[in-house]
Amino acid sequence: MRRSSSFAVLVFIVILAIGVGLAYATYGASPSASTWIGVVAFLIALVVSLAIKVADQWERAVILRLGKFRALKGPGLFLIIPVIDAVPYWIDTRVITASFKAEKTLTKDTVPVDVDAVLFWKVLDPKKAALDVADYQSAISWASQTALRDVIGKTMLSDMLEGREKISDELQKIIDERTEPWGINVISVEVKDVLIPSALEDAMSMQAQAERERQARVILGDSERQVAEKFGEAAKTYANDPVALHLRAMNMLYEGLKQNATIVIVPSTVVETMQLGSIAGVTALTMGLGQEQANKAKTTERRSTE
């Protein structure tokens, strides 16, 4: 029950109670006058209760007098003329949210998608909303759905998945143009979700994986190219400086023997080039390194036991 109805009932009861009290007070002196007082009190209470209306802070009442627009009333208490005046619409002027969707709509590249969106709108002119369109809420809903289908049909799937903000702005502009003659302002439109067929989703996932693999191979190839360039520069350096090449070879041999602690067989020409002496010298060097590793291991074990 509306607040105006409950208030009108209360006024009706109060006026009727006053009339009944007066009729009872005058019943002994004049019974006929008492009856007339009761009837008049009932009629006055009925008329006043029908004339009283109360609109909430966010409501506007559209008043029609004999079928013609007379005024907008509210918020608060106001009076109308019963029978002559009527209140066919109570317009809510708050911000209203409405969800709408487009199912199985083809994009520009012929991909069926399901799109969910939310519309935020507000009535700015209650007179236009009441008189210029039969049901403004249904009209907004249908206008939003048709605008969404139009936008989907003009947009590629990739643009739709990446540019939701752009689609939302375009939808807001289109819907606002359509609803402006009805006294309605579209505040914003938010695209919530874009659903694509599962088969296409799997294909896009495979495409993304293939793209990542391609990028990884490209990066690996570029790394190989950079390594080759560095090796080329090192080769040019060693070609002009044989001593550096000998030192590098000796360092590589030493590191290999040090880490593995085993015998490494190298060609005799390489040994002679590095001026390490005979094969026995290399073997002695290897064994010396192995003994050194063994001593270090024993020392470590002795310390751990202590």
URURHU-V265253 format. One record per residue. RES is the residue in one letter. PHI is phi in degrees with one decimal (none if undefined). PSI is psi in whole degrees, 0 to 359 (999 if undefined). D_CENTER is the distance of its C-alpha to the mean C-alpha in whole Angstrom. Layout:
RES&PHI&PSI&D_CENTER  RES&PHI&PSI&D_CENTER
This chain:
M&none&135&38  R&-68.3&156&37  R&-64.1&324&38  S&-64.5&325&41  S&-68.1&316&42  S&-66.1&321&43  F&-66.9&321&44  A&-64.8&321&47  V&-62.4&318&48  L&-62.2&316&49  V&-63.9&319&51  F&-60.1&315&52  I&-65.7&319&54  V&-64.6&312&55  I&-65.3&319&57  L&-65.5&323&58  A&-65.4&320&59  I&-63.2&316&61  G&-63.0&319&63  V&-65.6&323&64  G&-64.6&317&65  L&-65.6&320&67  A&-65.1&321&69  Y&-67.4&325&70  A&-68.9&328&71  T&-98.3&6&73  Y&-67.8&323&74  G&-68.6&322&78  A&-77.6&317&79  S&-150.2&101&78  P&-62.2&322&76  S&-66.2&318&75  A&-63.5&322&73  S&-62.1&321&71  T&-65.6&316&70  W&-63.3&322&69  I&-62.0&317&67  G&-62.8&317&65  V&-65.7&315&64  V&-63.7&320&64  A&-62.4&320&61  F&-64.3&316&60  L&-64.5&317&59  I&-63.1&316&58  A&-61.7&320&55  L&-66.2&315&54  V&-65.8&315&54  V&-64.6&318&52  S&-65.0&326&50  L&-75.2&334&49  A&-83.3&336&48  I&-81.4&131&46  K&-136.1&148&43  V&-131.8&125&40  A&-107.2&138&36  D&-70.2&170&34  Q&-58.5&326&32  W&-96.3&7&29  E&-108.8&150&31  R&-129.7&129&34  A&-97.8&130&36  V&-92.9&117&38  I&-100.3&125&42  L&-113.9&131&44  R&-112.0&114&47  L&53.9&40&49  G&88.6&353&46  K&-108.0&148&46  F&-65.8&133&43  R&-114.0&309&44  A&-168.4&169&42  L&-106.9&134&39  K&-123.3&153&39  G&110.8&160&37  P&-81.7&166&36  G&105.0&198&39  L&-87.6&136&42  F&-150.8&164&44  L&-118.9&148&47  I&-128.6&168&47  I&-93.7&115&50  P&-57.4&148&50  V&73.5&314&51  I&-78.6&315&51  D&-97.8&152&47  A&-141.4&152&44  V&-118.6&88&41  P&-78.7&336&39  Y&-133.3&137&35  W&-116.1&108&33  I&-92.3&128&30  D&-87.1&121&27  T&-99.0&10&26  R&-79.5&168&23  V&-72.0&128&20  I&-117.1&140&19  T&-106.9&142&16  A&-143.4&128&16  S&-93.6&144&14  F&-146.3&160&15  K&-146.8&163&15  A&-130.0&117&17  E&-103.6&139&19  K&51.2&48&21  T&-99.5&134&21  L&-81.1&134&22  T&-79.8&183&21  K&-63.7&329&23  D&-97.4&28&24  T&56.3&49&25  V&-115.0&122&22  P&-73.4&130&21  V&-134.7&156&17  D&-114.0&124&16  V&-122.0&130&13  D&-110.7&138&11  A&-143.9&164&10  V&-126.3&136&11  L&-113.6&132&13  F&-113.1&118&15  W&-141.3&166&18  K&-150.5&143&22  V&-84.3&118&25  L&-95.2&328&27  D&-124.7&94&31  P&-60.0&330&31  K&-63.8&313&35  K&-66.0&320&33  A&-63.2&329&30  A&-86.8&324&33  L&-103.1&333&36  D&-91.7&349&34  V&-143.6&143&32  A&-67.2&310&33  D&-136.5&97&30  Y&-67.8&331&27  Q&-69.1&316&25  S&-66.4&323&25  A&-63.5&320&26  I&-64.3&319&22  S&-61.6&313&21  W&-68.9&322&23  A&-63.4&323&22  S&-67.4&317&19  Q&-66.0&316&19  T&-65.9&322&22  A&-65.4&321&20  L&-64.2&318&17  R&-65.5&322&20  D&-64.0&317&21  V&-67.1&319&18  I&-62.7&318&18  G&-65.7&341&22  K&-102.9&4&22  T&-119.4&139&19  M&-72.7&153&20  L&-61.3&318&18  S&-62.7&319&17  D&-66.6&326&16  M&-69.4&322&13  L&-74.2&329&12  E&-94.8&329&12  G&-117.0&63&12  R&-67.8&325&9  E&-63.4&321&9  K&-64.6&318&13  I&-65.0&319&13  S&-62.2&317&11  D&-64.8&320&14  E&-66.6&319&16  L&-62.7&317&16  Q&-59.0&317&16  K&-64.6&315&19  I&-66.5&313&21  I&-66.8&323&20  D&-64.8&322&21  E&-64.9&324&24  R&-75.7&328&25  T&-95.9&351&25  E&-60.1&320&26  P&-63.8&344&30  W&-93.9&6&29  G&75.8&27&28  I&-119.4&137&25  N&-113.2&126&22  V&-87.4&117&19  I&-78.8&311&17  S&-162.5&161&13  V&-130.4&131&11  E&-121.8&123&7  V&-82.1&116&7  K&-81.8&311&6  D&-151.8&148&8  V&-125.6&113&11  L&-104.0&131&14  I&-116.9&162&17  P&-58.7&147&20  S&-62.3&323&21  A&-63.3&318&24  L&-67.7&325&22  E&-63.0&318&20  D&-64.6&318&23  A&-63.5&320&24  M&-67.0&325&21  S&-65.1&317&21  M&-63.7&321&25  Q&-64.0&320&25  A&-66.1&321&23  Q&-64.9&317&25  A&-63.0&322&28  E&-66.0&319&27  R&-65.0&321&26  E&-65.8&320&30  R&-62.7&317&31  Q&-63.5&322&30  A&-64.0&319&31  R&-66.9&322&35  V&-64.2&317&35  I&-64.1&318&34  L&-63.0&317&37  G&-63.7&321&39  D&-66.1&323&39  S&-63.7&317&40  E&-60.9&320&43  R&-63.8&317&44  Q&-65.3&321&43  V&-63.7&318&46  A&-62.2&320&48  E&-63.4&319&48  K&-65.6&320&49  F&-63.1&321&52  G&-62.9&317&53  E&-63.9&320&53  A&-65.2&322&55  A&-63.9&321&57  K&-64.8&322&59  T&-65.7&314&59  Y&-67.9&328&61  A&-64.8&326&63  N&-89.6&352&64  D&-141.0&87&65  P&-61.7&327&67  V&-61.9&319&67  A&-62.5&321&63  L&-63.9&318&63  H&-62.2&316&65  L&-64.0&321&64  R&-65.3&318&60  A&-64.3&317&62  M&-63.7&322&64  N&-65.3&319&61  M&-63.9&318&59  L&-65.0&318&62  Y&-64.0&316&62  E&-64.1&320&58  G&-64.6&318&59  L&-68.7&324&62  K&-67.9&319&60  Q&-77.9&318&57  N&-89.6&335&59  A&55.0&49&62  T&-140.9&180&64  I&-88.9&131&66  V&-114.0&126&65  I&-97.6&122&67  V&-123.7&155&67  P&-60.2&148&69  S&-63.8&328&73  T&-64.0&325&72  V&-68.0&320&69  V&-63.5&316&71  E&-64.4&323&73  T&-64.8&322&71  M&-82.7&358&69  Q&58.3&46&73  L&-97.4&359&72  G&93.0&209&76  S&-82.2&180&77  I&-65.1&329&75  A&-63.6&324&76  G&-63.4&318&75  V&-65.3&321&71  T&-65.6&318&72  A&-61.3&318&73  L&-60.7&319&70  T&-65.3&316&68  M&-66.7&322&70  G&-60.4&318&70  L&-65.5&321&66  G&-64.4&319&66  Q&-63.9&321&69  E&-62.2&319&67  Q&-63.9&320&64  A&-64.1&318&66  N&-62.4&319&67  K&-63.4&322&64  A&-65.8&318&63  K&-64.7&318&66  T&-60.9&317&65  T&-63.8&318&62  E&-65.9&320&63  R&-64.1&319&66  R&-67.4&323&64  S&-67.9&324&61  T&-71.2&326&64  E&-69.5&999&66
